[in-house]
Amino acid sequence: MFAKRNQEPVPELETTIWTCSNDDCTCWMRENLTFEEEPTCPMCSSSMTKGTRMLPPLTWNVFR
């Protein structure tokens, strides 16, 4: 019924992240959105390790 528009692919950047060290947990977070230098997993309280992922960049819309 409705045709999809030709959408441009979203660009991805290599982004530093924290990943949960617990093999049963899939939690991860962007490094620039953490409040601690070495965060613990908010889901299972395990330690987290630094890594990278290809993610779309975040845009910050600040309204004044």
mmCIF file as Biopython writes it, N, C-alpha, C and O atoms, coordinates in Angstrom:
data_model
#
loop_
_atom_site.group_PDB
_atom_site.id
_atom_site.type_symbol
_atom_site.label_atom_id
_atom_site.label_alt_id
_atom_site.label_comp_id
_atom_site.label_asym_id
_atom_site.label_entity_id
_atom_site.label_seq_id
_atom_site.pdbx_PDB_ins_code
_atom_site.Cartn_x
_atom_site.Cartn_y
_atom_site.Cartn_z
_atom_site.occupancy
_atom_site.B_iso_or_equiv
_atom_site.auth_seq_id
_atom_site.auth_asym_id
_atom_site.pdbx_PDB_model_num
ATOM 1   N N  . MET A ? 1  ? 0.815  -1.181  0.000  1.0 0.0 1  A 1 
ATOM 2   C CA . MET A ? 1  ? 0.000  0.000   0.000  1.0 0.0 1  A 1 
ATOM 3   C C  . MET A ? 1  ? 0.866  1.256   0.000  1.0 0.0 1  A 1 
ATOM 4   O O  . MET A ? 1  ? 0.659  2.152   -0.818 1.0 0.0 1  A 1 
ATOM 5   N N  . PHE A ? 2  ? 1.834  1.326   0.911  1.0 0.0 2  A 1 
ATOM 6   C CA . PHE A ? 2  ? 2.723  2.473   0.941  1.0 0.0 2  A 1 
ATOM 7   C C  . PHE A ? 2  ? 4.110  2.028   0.505  1.0 0.0 2  A 1 
ATOM 8   O O  . PHE A ? 2  ? 4.607  0.987   0.932  1.0 0.0 2  A 1 
ATOM 9   N N  . ALA A ? 3  ? 4.713  2.819   -0.337 1.0 0.0 3  A 1 
ATOM 10  C CA . ALA A ? 3  ? 6.066  2.502   -0.788 1.0 0.0 3  A 1 
ATOM 11  C C  . ALA A ? 3  ? 7.071  3.098   0.189  1.0 0.0 3  A 1 
ATOM 12  O O  . ALA A ? 3  ? 6.885  4.209   0.686  1.0 0.0 3  A 1 
ATOM 13  N N  . LYS A ? 4  ? 8.125  2.358   0.456  1.0 0.0 4  A 1 
ATOM 14  C CA . LYS A ? 4  ? 9.178  2.890   1.316  1.0 0.0 4  A 1 
ATOM 15  C C  . LYS A ? 4  ? 9.992  3.886   0.513  1.0 0.0 4  A 1 
ATOM 16  O O  . LYS A ? 4  ? 10.311 3.664   -0.655 1.0 0.0 4  A 1 
ATOM 17  N N  . ARG A ? 5  ? 10.314 4.975   1.158  1.0 0.0 5  A 1 
ATOM 18  C CA . ARG A ? 5  ? 11.180 5.947   0.497  1.0 0.0 5  A 1 
ATOM 19  C C  . ARG A ? 5  ? 12.595 5.394   0.469  1.0 0.0 5  A 1 
ATOM 20  O O  . ARG A ? 5  ? 12.980 4.574   1.302  1.0 0.0 5  A 1 
ATOM 21  N N  . ASN A ? 6  ? 13.343 5.853   -0.491 1.0 0.0 6  A 1 
ATOM 22  C CA . ASN A ? 6  ? 14.752 5.462   -0.534 1.0 0.0 6  A 1 
ATOM 23  C C  . ASN A ? 6  ? 15.473 6.208   0.581  1.0 0.0 6  A 1 
ATOM 24  O O  . ASN A ? 6  ? 15.772 7.395   0.453  1.0 0.0 6  A 1 
ATOM 25  N N  . GLN A ? 7  ? 15.746 5.511   1.660  1.0 0.0 7  A 1 
ATOM 26  C CA . GLN A ? 7  ? 16.403 6.130   2.798  1.0 0.0 7  A 1 
ATOM 27  C C  . GLN A ? 7  ? 17.904 5.942   2.686  1.0 0.0 7  A 1 
ATOM 28  O O  . GLN A ? 7  ? 18.396 4.887   2.284  1.0 0.0 7  A 1 
ATOM 29  N N  . GLU A ? 8  ? 18.623 7.007   3.057  1.0 0.0 8  A 1 
ATOM 30  C CA . GLU A ? 8  ? 20.072 6.916   3.047  1.0 0.0 8  A 1 
ATOM 31  C C  . GLU A ? 8  ? 20.514 6.070   4.234  1.0 0.0 8  A 1 
ATOM 32  O O  . GLU A ? 8  ? 19.920 6.150   5.309  1.0 0.0 8  A 1 
ATOM 33  N N  . PRO A ? 9  ? 21.544 5.266   4.048  1.0 0.0 9  A 1 
ATOM 34  C CA . PRO A ? 9  ? 22.025 4.469   5.185  1.0 0.0 9  A 1 
ATOM 35  C C  . PRO A ? 9  ? 22.604 5.381   6.272  1.0 0.0 9  A 1 
ATOM 36  O O  . PRO A ? 9  ? 23.223 6.403   5.977  1.0 0.0 9  A 1 
ATOM 37  N N  . VAL A ? 10 ? 22.395 4.996   7.515  1.0 0.0 10 A 1 
ATOM 38  C CA . VAL A ? 10 ? 22.900 5.777   8.640  1.0 0.0 10 A 1 
ATOM 39  C C  . VAL A ? 10 ? 24.398 5.518   8.770  1.0 0.0 10 A 1 
ATOM 40  O O  . VAL A ? 10 ? 24.819 4.364   8.844  1.0 0.0 10 A 1 
ATOM 41  N N  . PRO A ? 11 ? 25.212 6.581   8.799  1.0 0.0 11 A 1 
ATOM 42  C CA . PRO A ? 11 ? 26.657 6.363   8.939  1.0 0.0 11 A 1 
ATOM 43  C C  . PRO A ? 11 ? 26.973 5.827   10.330 1.0 0.0 11 A 1 
ATOM 44  O O  . PRO A ? 11 ? 26.293 6.155   11.301 1.0 0.0 11 A 1 
ATOM 45  N N  . GLU A ? 12 ? 27.999 5.011   10.414 1.0 0.0 12 A 1 
ATOM 46  C CA . GLU A ? 12 ? 28.407 4.451   11.697 1.0 0.0 12 A 1 
ATOM 47  C C  . GLU A ? 12 ? 29.858 4.822   11.974 1.0 0.0 12 A 1 
ATOM 48  O O  . GLU A ? 12 ? 30.686 4.875   11.065 1.0 0.0 12 A 1 
ATOM 49  N N  . LEU A ? 13 ? 30.149 5.076   13.244 1.0 0.0 13 A 1 
ATOM 50  C CA . LEU A ? 13 ? 31.493 5.419   13.680 1.0 0.0 13 A 1 
ATOM 51  C C  . LEU A ? 13 ? 31.973 4.388   14.689 1.0 0.0 13 A 1 
ATOM 52  O O  . LEU A ? 13 ? 31.174 3.808   15.425 1.0 0.0 13 A 1 
ATOM 53  N N  . GLU A ? 14 ? 33.277 4.164   14.719 1.0 0.0 14 A 1 
ATOM 54  C CA . GLU A ? 14 ? 33.829 3.280   15.740 1.0 0.0 14 A 1 
ATOM 55  C C  . GLU A ? 14 ? 33.728 4.010   17.074 1.0 0.0 14 A 1 
ATOM 56  O O  . GLU A ? 14 ? 34.323 5.073   17.250 1.0 0.0 14 A 1 
ATOM 57  N N  . THR A ? 15 ? 32.979 3.442   18.009 1.0 0.0 15 A 1 
ATOM 58  C CA . THR A ? 15 ? 32.654 4.088   19.273 1.0 0.0 15 A 1 
ATOM 59  C C  . THR A ? 15 ? 33.185 3.252   20.430 1.0 0.0 15 A 1 
ATOM 60  O O  . THR A ? 15 ? 33.044 2.029   20.435 1.0 0.0 15 A 1 
ATOM 61  N N  . THR A ? 16 ? 33.794 3.913   21.410 1.0 0.0 16 A 1 
ATOM 62  C CA . THR A ? 16 ? 34.284 3.217   22.594 1.0 0.0 16 A 1 
ATOM 63  C C  . THR A ? 16 ? 33.106 2.918   23.514 1.0 0.0 16 A 1 
ATOM 64  O O  . THR A ? 16 ? 32.291 3.793   23.806 1.0 0.0 16 A 1 
ATOM 65  N N  . ILE A ? 17 ? 33.029 1.664   23.968 1.0 0.0 17 A 1 
ATOM 66  C CA . ILE A ? 17 ? 31.921 1.232   24.821 1.0 0.0 17 A 1 
ATOM 67  C C  . ILE A ? 17 ? 32.453 0.457   26.020 1.0 0.0 17 A 1 
ATOM 68  O O  . ILE A ? 17 ? 33.615 0.052   26.045 1.0 0.0 17 A 1 
ATOM 69  N N  . TRP A ? 18 ? 31.591 0.256   27.007 1.0 0.0 18 A 1 
ATOM 70  C CA . TRP A ? 18 ? 31.834 -0.651  28.125 1.0 0.0 18 A 1 
ATOM 71  C C  . TRP A ? 18 ? 30.917 -1.839  27.937 1.0 0.0 18 A 1 
ATOM 72  O O  . TRP A ? 18 ? 29.723 -1.664  27.696 1.0 0.0 18 A 1 
ATOM 73  N N  . THR A ? 19 ? 31.456 -3.057  28.042 1.0 0.0 19 A 1 
ATOM 74  C CA . THR A ? 19 ? 30.690 -4.288  27.891 1.0 0.0 19 A 1 
ATOM 75  C C  . THR A ? 19 ? 30.771 -5.083  29.187 1.0 0.0 19 A 1 
ATOM 76  O O  . THR A ? 19 ? 31.829 -5.156  29.813 1.0 0.0 19 A 1 
ATOM 77  N N  . CYS A ? 20 ? 29.656 -5.677  29.586 1.0 0.0 20 A 1 
ATOM 78  C CA . CYS A ? 20 ? 29.622 -6.483  30.803 1.0 0.0 20 A 1 
ATOM 79  C C  . CYS A ? 20 ? 30.532 -7.697  30.644 1.0 0.0 20 A 1 
ATOM 80  O O  . CYS A ? 20 ? 30.545 -8.345  29.597 1.0 0.0 20 A 1 
ATOM 81  N N  . SER A ? 21 ? 31.295 -7.998  31.699 1.0 0.0 21 A 1 
ATOM 82  C CA . SER A ? 21 ? 32.219 -9.136  31.642 1.0 0.0 21 A 1 
ATOM 83  C C  . SER A ? 21 ? 31.522 -10.471 31.920 1.0 0.0 21 A 1 
ATOM 84  O O  . SER A ? 21 ? 32.115 -11.528 31.703 1.0 0.0 21 A 1 
ATOM 85  N N  . ASN A ? 22 ? 30.290 -10.439 32.390 1.0 0.0 22 A 1 
ATOM 86  C CA . ASN A ? 22 ? 29.518 -11.659 32.652 1.0 0.0 22 A 1 
ATOM 87  C C  . ASN A ? 22 ? 29.019 -12.215 31.317 1.0 0.0 22 A 1 
ATOM 88  O O  . ASN A ? 22 ? 28.343 -11.508 30.570 1.0 0.0 22 A 1 
ATOM 89  N N  . ASP A ? 23 ? 29.341 -13.461 31.012 1.0 0.0 23 A 1 
ATOM 90  C CA . ASP A ? 23 ? 28.967 -14.066 29.730 1.0 0.0 23 A 1 
ATOM 91  C C  . ASP A ? 23 ? 27.455 -14.195 29.555 1.0 0.0 23 A 1 
ATOM 92  O O  . ASP A ? 23 ? 26.968 -14.233 28.426 1.0 0.0 23 A 1 
ATOM 93  N N  . ASP A ? 24 ? 26.711 -14.264 30.654 1.0 0.0 24 A 1 
ATOM 94  C CA . ASP A ? 24 ? 25.255 -14.407 30.571 1.0 0.0 24 A 1 
ATOM 95  C C  . ASP A ? 24 ? 24.536 -13.072 30.396 1.0 0.0 24 A 1 
ATOM 96  O O  . ASP A ? 24 ? 23.334 -13.049 30.133 1.0 0.0 24 A 1 
ATOM 97  N N  . CYS A ? 25 ? 25.249 -11.972 30.537 1.0 0.0 25 A 1 
ATOM 98  C CA . CYS A ? 25 ? 24.649 -10.635 30.452 1.0 0.0 25 A 1 
ATOM 99  C C  . CYS A ? 25 ? 25.044 -9.985  29.125 1.0 0.0 25 A 1 
ATOM 100 O O  . CYS A ? 25 ? 26.192 -10.105 28.697 1.0 0.0 25 A 1 
ATOM 101 N N  . THR A ? 26 ? 24.117 -9.309  28.482 1.0 0.0 26 A 1 
ATOM 102 C CA . THR A ? 26 ? 24.391 -8.668  27.188 1.0 0.0 26 A 1 
ATOM 103 C C  . THR A ? 26 ? 24.456 -7.146  27.296 1.0 0.0 26 A 1 
ATOM 104 O O  . THR A ? 26 ? 24.410 -6.451  26.281 1.0 0.0 26 A 1 
ATOM 105 N N  . CYS A ? 27 ? 24.560 -6.632  28.501 1.0 0.0 27 A 1 
ATOM 106 C CA . CYS A ? 27 ? 24.540 -5.184  28.719 1.0 0.0 27 A 1 
ATOM 107 C C  . CYS A ? 27 ? 25.815 -4.521  28.187 1.0 0.0 27 A 1 
ATOM 108 O O  . CYS A ? 27 ? 26.908 -5.075  28.307 1.0 0.0 27 A 1 
ATOM 109 N N  . TRP A ? 28 ? 25.666 -3.346  27.606 1.0 0.0 28 A 1 
ATOM 110 C CA . TRP A ? 28 ? 26.793 -2.527  27.179 1.0 0.0 28 A 1 
ATOM 111 C C  . TRP A ? 28 ? 26.336 -1.073  27.201 1.0 0.0 28 A 1 
ATOM 112 O O  . TRP A ? 28 ? 25.134 -0.806  27.177 1.0 0.0 28 A 1 
ATOM 113 N N  . MET A ? 29 ? 27.279 -0.128  27.246 1.0 0.0 29 A 1 
ATOM 114 C CA . MET A ? 29 ? 26.948 1.294   27.231 1.0 0.0 29 A 1 
ATOM 115 C C  . MET A ? 29 ? 28.072 2.080   26.583 1.0 0.0 29 A 1 
ATOM 116 O O  . MET A ? 29 ? 29.234 1.673   26.609 1.0 0.0 29 A 1 
ATOM 117 N N  . ARG A ? 30 ? 27.709 3.203   26.006 1.0 0.0 30 A 1 
ATOM 118 C CA . ARG A ? 30 ? 28.715 4.074   25.406 1.0 0.0 30 A 1 
ATOM 119 C C  . ARG A ? 30 ? 29.590 4.669   26.508 1.0 0.0 30 A 1 
ATOM 120 O O  . ARG A ? 30 ? 29.106 4.990   27.593 1.0 0.0 30 A 1 
ATOM 121 N N  . GLU A ? 31 ? 30.882 4.810   26.215 1.0 0.0 31 A 1 
ATOM 122 C CA . GLU A ? 31 ? 31.808 5.331   27.218 1.0 0.0 31 A 1 
ATOM 123 C C  . GLU A ? 31 ? 31.459 6.765   27.608 1.0 0.0 31 A 1 
ATOM 124 O O  . GLU A ? 31 ? 31.562 7.128   28.780 1.0 0.0 31 A 1 
ATOM 125 N N  . ASN A ? 32 ? 31.051 7.579   26.645 1.0 0.0 32 A 1 
ATOM 126 C CA . ASN A ? 32 ? 30.786 8.984   26.953 1.0 0.0 32 A 1 
ATOM 127 C C  . ASN A ? 32 ? 29.459 9.201   27.688 1.0 0.0 32 A 1 
ATOM 128 O O  . ASN A ? 32 ? 29.119 10.342  28.001 1.0 0.0 32 A 1 
ATOM 129 N N  . LEU A ? 33 ? 28.708 8.141   27.969 1.0 0.0 33 A 1 
ATOM 130 C CA . LEU A ? 33 ? 27.460 8.270   28.716 1.0 0.0 33 A 1 
ATOM 131 C C  . LEU A ? 33 ? 27.542 7.624   30.098 1.0 0.0 33 A 1 
ATOM 132 O O  . LEU A ? 33 ? 26.513 7.374   30.725 1.0 0.0 33 A 1 
ATOM 133 N N  . THR A ? 34 ? 28.747 7.356   30.573 1.0 0.0 34 A 1 
ATOM 134 C CA . THR A ? 34 ? 28.907 6.770   31.901 1.0 0.0 34 A 1 
ATOM 135 C C  . THR A ? 34 ? 29.290 7.860   32.892 1.0 0.0 34 A 1 
ATOM 136 O O  . THR A ? 34 ? 29.838 8.895   32.513 1.0 0.0 34 A 1 
ATOM 137 N N  . PHE A ? 35 ? 28.997 7.617   34.158 1.0 0.0 35 A 1 
ATOM 138 C CA . PHE A ? 35 ? 29.300 8.587   35.206 1.0 0.0 35 A 1 
ATOM 139 C C  . PHE A ? 35 ? 30.540 8.208   36.007 1.0 0.0 35 A 1 
ATOM 140 O O  . PHE A ? 35 ? 31.033 9.018   36.792 1.0 0.0 35 A 1 
ATOM 141 N N  . GLU A ? 36 ? 31.048 7.006   35.827 1.0 0.0 36 A 1 
ATOM 142 C CA . GLU A ? 36 ? 32.207 6.523   36.577 1.0 0.0 36 A 1 
ATOM 143 C C  . GLU A ? 36 ? 33.352 6.219   35.619 1.0 0.0 36 A 1 
ATOM 144 O O  . GLU A ? 36 ? 33.137 5.961   34.435 1.0 0.0 36 A 1 
ATOM 145 N N  . GLU A ? 37 ? 34.577 6.255   36.150 1.0 0.0 37 A 1 
ATOM 146 C CA . GLU A ? 37 ? 35.731 5.926   35.308 1.0 0.0 37 A 1 
ATOM 147 C C  . GLU A ? 37 ? 35.742 4.455   34.928 1.0 0.0 37 A 1 
ATOM 148 O O  . GLU A ? 37 ? 36.094 4.114   33.799 1.0 0.0 37 A 1 
ATOM 149 N N  . GLU A ? 38 ? 35.363 3.579   35.849 1.0 0.0 38 A 1 
ATOM 150 C CA . GLU A ? 38 ? 35.243 2.145   35.578 1.0 0.0 38 A 1 
ATOM 151 C C  . GLU A ? 38 ? 33.891 1.682   36.110 1.0 0.0 38 A 1 
ATOM 152 O O  . GLU A ? 38 ? 33.784 1.281   37.269 1.0 0.0 38 A 1 
ATOM 153 N N  . PRO A ? 39 ? 32.861 1.735   35.272 1.0 0.0 39 A 1 
ATOM 154 C CA . PRO A ? 39 ? 31.508 1.422   35.751 1.0 0.0 39 A 1 
ATOM 155 C C  . PRO A ? 39 ? 31.298 -0.067  36.016 1.0 0.0 39 A 1 
ATOM 156 O O  . PRO A ? 39 ? 32.026 -0.917  35.503 1.0 0.0 39 A 1 
ATOM 157 N N  . THR A ? 40 ? 30.286 -0.358  36.831 1.0 0.0 40 A 1 
ATOM 158 C CA . THR A ? 40 ? 29.825 -1.731  37.019 1.0 0.0 40 A 1 
ATOM 159 C C  . THR A ? 40 ? 28.540 -1.881  36.224 1.0 0.0 40 A 1 
ATOM 160 O O  . THR A ? 40 ? 27.847 -0.899  35.958 1.0 0.0 40 A 1 
ATOM 161 N N  . CYS A ? 41 ? 28.230 -3.091  35.852 1.0 0.0 41 A 1 
ATOM 162 C CA . CYS A ? 41 ? 27.053 -3.357  35.034 1.0 0.0 41 A 1 
ATOM 163 C C  . CYS A ? 41 ? 25.784 -2.977  35.805 1.0 0.0 41 A 1 
ATOM 164 O O  . CYS A ? 41 ? 25.599 -3.426  36.936 1.0 0.0 41 A 1 
ATOM 165 N N  . PRO A ? 42 ? 24.914 -2.163  35.217 1.0 0.0 42 A 1 
ATOM 166 C CA . PRO A ? 42 ? 23.675 -1.781  35.900 1.0 0.0 42 A 1 
ATOM 167 C C  . PRO A ? 42 ? 22.668 -2.923  35.980 1.0 0.0 42 A 1 
ATOM 168 O O  . PRO A ? 42 ? 21.721 -2.852  36.763 1.0 0.0 42 A 1 
ATOM 169 N N  . MET A ? 43 ? 22.856 -3.968  35.189 1.0 0.0 43 A 1 
ATOM 170 C CA . MET A ? 43 ? 21.915 -5.086  35.184 1.0 0.0 43 A 1 
ATOM 171 C C  . MET A ? 43 ? 22.301 -6.184  36.177 1.0 0.0 43 A 1 
ATOM 172 O O  . MET A ? 43 ? 21.444 -6.706  36.890 1.0 0.0 43 A 1 
ATOM 173 N N  . CYS A ? 44 ? 23.598 -6.536  36.222 1.0 0.0 44 A 1 
ATOM 174 C CA . CYS A ? 44 ? 24.004 -7.670  37.060 1.0 0.0 44 A 1 
ATOM 175 C C  . CYS A ? 44 ? 25.108 -7.324  38.059 1.0 0.0 44 A 1 
ATOM 176 O O  . CYS A ? 44 ? 25.532 -8.189  38.825 1.0 0.0 44 A 1 
ATOM 177 N N  . SER A ? 45 ? 25.577 -6.083  38.064 1.0 0.0 45 A 1 
ATOM 178 C CA . SER A ? 45 ? 26.616 -5.588  38.990 1.0 0.0 45 A 1 
ATOM 179 C C  . SER A ? 45 ? 27.990 -6.212  38.772 1.0 0.0 45 A 1 
ATOM 180 O O  . SER A ? 45 ? 28.838 -6.133  39.661 1.0 0.0 45 A 1 
ATOM 181 N N  . SER A ? 46 ? 28.236 -6.825  37.625 1.0 0.0 46 A 1 
ATOM 182 C CA . SER A ? 46 ? 29.562 -7.362  37.302 1.0 0.0 46 A 1 
ATOM 183 C C  . SER A ? 46 ? 30.454 -6.226  36.819 1.0 0.0 46 A 1 
ATOM 184 O O  . SER A ? 46 ? 29.976 -5.129  36.528 1.0 0.0 46 A 1 
ATOM 185 N N  . SER A ? 47 ? 31.751 -6.498  36.738 1.0 0.0 47 A 1 
ATOM 186 C CA . SER A ? 47 ? 32.668 -5.498  36.201 1.0 0.0 47 A 1 
ATOM 187 C C  . SER A ? 47 ? 32.451 -5.376  34.695 1.0 0.0 47 A 1 
ATOM 188 O O  . SER A ? 47 ? 31.880 -6.263  34.059 1.0 0.0 47 A 1 
ATOM 189 N N  . MET A ? 48 ? 32.917 -4.264  34.142 1.0 0.0 48 A 1 
ATOM 190 C CA . MET A ? 48 ? 32.759 -4.036  32.706 1.0 0.0 48 A 1 
ATOM 191 C C  . MET A ? 48 ? 34.130 -3.836  32.088 1.0 0.0 48 A 1 
ATOM 192 O O  . MET A ? 48 ? 35.051 -3.342  32.739 1.0 0.0 48 A 1 
ATOM 193 N N  . THR A ? 49 ? 34.260 -4.228  30.817 1.0 0.0 49 A 1 
ATOM 194 C CA . THR A ? 49 ? 35.516 -4.086  30.095 1.0 0.0 49 A 1 
ATOM 195 C C  . THR A ? 49 ? 35.314 -3.156  28.911 1.0 0.0 49 A 1 
ATOM 196 O O  . THR A ? 49 ? 34.231 -3.093  28.329 1.0 0.0 49 A 1 
ATOM 197 N N  . LYS A ? 50 ? 36.380 -2.431  28.564 1.0 0.0 50 A 1 
ATOM 198 C CA . LYS A ? 50 ? 36.321 -1.491  27.450 1.0 0.0 50 A 1 
ATOM 199 C C  . LYS A ? 50 ? 36.435 -2.221  26.128 1.0 0.0 50 A 1 
ATOM 200 O O  . LYS A ? 50 ? 37.148 -3.219  26.016 1.0 0.0 50 A 1 
ATOM 201 N N  . GLY A ? 51 ? 35.733 -1.723  25.132 1.0 0.0 51 A 1 
ATOM 202 C CA . GLY A ? 51 ? 35.799 -2.282  23.793 1.0 0.0 51 A 1 
ATOM 203 C C  . GLY A ? 51 ? 35.311 -1.243  22.798 1.0 0.0 51 A 1 
ATOM 204 O O  . GLY A ? 51 ? 35.121 -0.080  23.154 1.0 0.0 51 A 1 
ATOM 205 N N  . THR A ? 52 ? 35.108 -1.651  21.562 1.0 0.0 52 A 1 
ATOM 206 C CA . THR A ? 52 ? 34.589 -0.739  20.541 1.0 0.0 52 A 1 
ATOM 207 C C  . THR A ? 52 ? 33.478 -1.427  19.765 1.0 0.0 52 A 1 
ATOM 208 O O  . THR A ? 52 ? 33.424 -2.654  19.681 1.0 0.0 52 A 1 
ATOM 209 N N  . ARG A ? 53 ? 32.599 -0.619  19.204 1.0 0.0 53 A 1 
ATOM 210 C CA . ARG A ? 53 ? 31.515 -1.081  18.336 1.0 0.0 53 A 1 
ATOM 211 C C  . ARG A ? 53 ? 31.283 -0.040  17.261 1.0 0.0 53 A 1 
ATOM 212 O O  . ARG A ? 53 ? 31.557 1.145   17.450 1.0 0.0 53 A 1 
ATOM 213 N N  . MET A ? 54 ? 30.778 -0.495  16.140 1.0 0.0 54 A 1 
ATOM 214 C CA . MET A ? 54 ? 30.361 0.424   15.091 1.0 0.0 54 A 1 
ATOM 215 C C  . MET A ? 54 ? 28.917 0.833   15.395 1.0 0.0 54 A 1 
ATOM 216 O O  . MET A ? 54 ? 28.003 0.012   15.331 1.0 0.0 54 A 1 
ATOM 217 N N  . LEU A ? 55 ? 28.726 2.121   15.729 1.0 0.0 55 A 1 
ATOM 218 C CA . LEU A ? 55 ? 27.416 2.630   16.120 1.0 0.0 55 A 1 
ATOM 219 C C  . LEU A ? 55 ? 27.121 3.933   15.398 1.0 0.0 55 A 1 
ATOM 220 O O  . LEU A ? 55 ? 28.045 4.658   15.030 1.0 0.0 55 A 1 
ATOM 221 N N  . PRO A ? 56 ? 25.844 4.241   15.190 1.0 0.0 56 A 1 
ATOM 222 C CA . PRO A ? 56 ? 25.510 5.540   14.615 1.0 0.0 56 A 1 
ATOM 223 C C  . PRO A ? 56 ? 25.844 6.641   15.617 1.0 0.0 56 A 1 
ATOM 224 O O  . PRO A ? 56 ? 25.684 6.450   16.823 1.0 0.0 56 A 1 
ATOM 225 N N  . PRO A ? 57 ? 26.303 7.782   15.133 1.0 0.0 57 A 1 
ATOM 226 C CA . PRO A ? 57 ? 26.630 8.871   16.058 1.0 0.0 57 A 1 
ATOM 227 C C  . PRO A ? 57 ? 25.363 9.428   16.708 1.0 0.0 57 A 1 
ATOM 228 O O  . PRO A ? 57 ? 24.288 9.430   16.109 1.0 0.0 57 A 1 
ATOM 229 N N  . LEU A ? 58 ? 25.514 9.897   17.939 1.0 0.0 58 A 1 
ATOM 230 C CA . LEU A ? 58 ? 24.393 10.531  18.632 1.0 0.0 58 A 1 
ATOM 231 C C  . LEU A ? 58 ? 24.388 12.016  18.322 1.0 0.0 58 A 1 
ATOM 232 O O  . LEU A ? 58 ? 25.440 12.646  18.225 1.0 0.0 58 A 1 
ATOM 233 N N  . THR A ? 59 ? 23.207 12.562  18.168 1.0 0.0 59 A 1 
ATOM 234 C CA . THR A ? 59 ? 23.077 14.007  17.993 1.0 0.0 59 A 1 
ATOM 235 C C  . THR A ? 59 ? 22.395 14.557  19.229 1.0 0.0 59 A 1 
ATOM 236 O O  . THR A ? 59 ? 21.395 14.011  19.697 1.0 0.0 59 A 1 
ATOM 237 N N  . TRP A ? 60 ? 22.931 15.623  19.744 1.0 0.0 60 A 1 
ATOM 238 C CA . TRP A ? 60 ? 22.400 16.230  20.956 1.0 0.0 60 A 1 
ATOM 239 C C  . TRP A ? 60 ? 21.572 17.440  20.566 1.0 0.0 60 A 1 
ATOM 240 O O  . TRP A ? 60 ? 22.113 18.450  20.115 1.0 0.0 60 A 1 
ATOM 241 N N  . ASN A ? 61 ? 20.268 17.341  20.737 1.0 0.0 61 A 1 
ATOM 242 C CA . ASN A ? 61 ? 19.373 18.459  20.460 1.0 0.0 61 A 1 
ATOM 243 C C  . ASN A ? 61 ? 19.149 19.224  21.755 1.0 0.0 61 A 1 
ATOM 244 O O  . ASN A ? 61 ? 18.436 18.766  22.648 1.0 0.0 61 A 1 
ATOM 245 N N  . VAL A ? 62 ? 19.762 20.383  21.843 1.0 0.0 62 A 1 
ATOM 246 C CA . VAL A ? 62 ? 19.627 21.198  23.045 1.0 0.0 62 A 1 
ATOM 247 C C  . VAL A ? 62 ? 18.701 22.354  22.703 1.0 0.0 62 A 1 
ATOM 248 O O  . VAL A ? 62 ? 18.976 23.160  21.814 1.0 0.0 62 A 1 
ATOM 249 N N  . PHE A ? 63 ? 17.603 22.410  23.430 1.0 0.0 63 A 1 
ATOM 250 C CA . PHE A ? 63 ? 16.646 23.486  23.208 1.0 0.0 63 A 1 
ATOM 251 C C  . PHE A ? 63 ? 16.923 24.601  24.201 1.0 0.0 63 A 1 
ATOM 252 O O  . PHE A ? 63 ? 17.138 24.352  25.387 1.0 0.0 63 A 1 
ATOM 253 N N  . ARG A ? 64 ? 16.916 25.811  23.713 1.0 0.0 64 A 1 
ATOM 254 C CA . ARG A ? 64 ? 17.164 26.963  24.598 1.0 0.0 64 A 1 
ATOM 255 C C  . ARG A ? 64 ? 15.959 27.841  24.635 1.0 0.0 64 A 1 
ATOM 256 O O  . ARG A ? 64 ? 15.961 28.863  25.321 1.0 0.0 64 A 1 
#
